[in-house]
C-alpha cells in the first residue's frame, strides 16, 4: 500500500547523492505529485567523490548529476538552508517556511573541525575544492591533518600537483579505527613511496602563521593546512523537532528508513539504521550507502516493505591504487590473507566461524565483487582455499 497520495507535496532536504536519488526514485517509481529538492549550496545537486580527485586536479569544475530536473518536474531550491522542522513545515533561512506532506532528510555529514586549527581548510563542498585547488601550486608546503580516506586522496593529488606534503596522524598508523594497525602500517609505505612525509602518533596543538604546531613542540612549516579527521551528521537543525537522534547526532530510522516523526523519512550519511546482518545499528558515511539509501527511501515512500540492509561498501583511489572494502568486521573476527603483503595486489578477508563478514582488496576488484555477494549470502568459506589467490573466491565456498 502506497504511503503517498496524489495530492501530497514531497520535500527532500539535501542536494547530495541521497537527496538526488530520493527525488529521482520517486519519479522513476511513478510518483507524479509535487517534489521539491532543497540544497544549502548555490549549485544544482552534485556528486562528491570527484571533489578530492578530478576537481582538485583541475580536470573538472563541476560534478553536477546528469539529470534533467525540469523534465522530471522536480523543483530545485538551491542556496537555501534548513534551520528547523515542525510537523508539516520545513523552516528555511530567511524566515521562510515550506509546507510538506512527506519529507526526506538527506543533509549528509559535515567535516569535523579540530580545535586550535581555525583557518585550516576543510574539504566537503565544490566551493571548498575549487578554493583549495587554486592554492595547490608546485612547491607549496601542505600539511594534512588526518591519514584517513580523504587525507590519503588529497595527499595523492597534492603530490601530483607538485606540492610538498606532510600528513599528520594522531593514531599509530593510517586509518586508525577503520583497519587493524598491521594493515595501516602497510599503507604507510605508500606515503613514503609517493614522497610524502607521514608522521603518526602526532597530535596537533595548534596553528601559527606559516606553521602547524605539534603537541611535542615540533613546528611544521606550512603554506596551507587541510583538516580531514572525520565527519558528523549534519542534523543540528533538527533540535526540538521531535526527530529522534542517536548520541552521535544521526537520525534514528527503522528498517524502512522512517524517522520517529510521522511522514518523515531519512537517507544517506545522516542516518542510523538497524542492520540485521550486522546485529546493530549502522551509520555509514560513504557514497554507495547514499546511493542505495536514496533509492530505498523513495521505494519506502511508495509503499515497499523491503527492509534496508545492504552490504556496506566503499572505495578509495589513492597512490595509484584502488582500495575497496565490503562488509563489517570486528577485532574478534579472524583475519585471513589472500596472497601476501609483499604482493603488488592483495586481499584480506575477515571470517566469523568461517563465514565471510568483510573483505578489503587492493587492486583486486574481482575478489571484492565476489566477496560482496558471498557476504550478502552469509557464505561459509574453506579457509585454505580462500587464502589461495589462484582460487576464485567464489570457488572457496564451503556450503
DASULQUI-V31143 format. One line per field, one symbol per residue. ss: DSSP state (a for helix, b for strand, c for the rest). phi: phi as a letter, one per 40 degrees, with the letter a starting at -180 (. if undefined). A space follows every 10 residues. Layout:
ss: ???
phi: ???
//
This chain:
ss: ccccccccbb bbbcccaaaa aaaaaaaacc cccbbbbbcc cccccbccaa aacaaaaccc cccbccccaa aacbbbbccc cbbbbbccbb bbcccbbbbc cbbbbcccbb bccccccccc bccccaaaaa aaaccccccc bbbbbcccaa aaaaaaaaaa cccbbbbbbc cccccbccbc aaaaaaaaaa aaacccbbbb cccbbbbbcc bbbbccccbb bccbbbbccc bbbccaaacc ccccbccccc bbcccccbcc cccbbbcaaa bbbbbccccb bbccccaaaa aaaaaaaaaa accccccccc ccbbbbbbcc bbbbbbbccc cccbbbbbcc cccccbbbbb bbccbbbbbb bbccaaaaaa aaaaaacccb bcaaaacccc ccaaaabcc
phi: .ccbbcccbc bbbhbccccc cccccccccg cbccbbbbbc bcbcdaccdc dcbccccgca babcccbccc ccgbcbbcgb bcbaabdgbc cbcgfcbbca babbcacgbb ccccdgbdgc cbbbbccdcc ccdcccbdgc cbbbchbccc cccccdcccc cgccbbbbbc ccadfcgcbd dccdcccdcc ccccgbcbbc gbcccibbdg abbcccgcbb cacbbbbbbh abdcbdccdg cgccbcdcgc ccbccbgccc bdgbbaagcc bbbcbcccga cbbbbadccc cccccccccc cchcccccac cdaaaabafg bbbbbbgabb cccccbcbhb ccccbabbbb bbfgccbaab bbfbccdccc cdcccdcfcc bcdccccccc cddcccccc
//
